[in-house]
Amino acid sequence: MNENLKACIVMNRIPTIPTLKEKKALIDFINQNNANESVFLMDNLLSERIAYKRSVSEGMGVMEYNDNKAKNEWSQFYDELIGYLGGKK
């Protein structure tokens, strides 16, 4: 086993509706069934956003597309991931 291996779980395509119970249920399920403590559930998630589909269809990346919520979401995700991996920007 590679003791230096780092793994994380990213919740992806999560609906942006804050009242949905499925997000909390998923977090609870992961926390209850994560026997391997080296697997980290990231705090930041990636939502189901139309901006992601539109940016691709226009040949752009999310950071190039004009949607501040999507840009902020990706920036926060990236910062957390780089911090977890111990890397530098």
Protein Blocks (a to p, Z undefined) as FASTA:
>chain_A
ZZkbccddddehiafbfkbmklmmmmmmmmmmmmblkbccdfbdcdddfklmmmmmnopa
fklpccfklmmmmmmmmmmmmmmnopaZZ
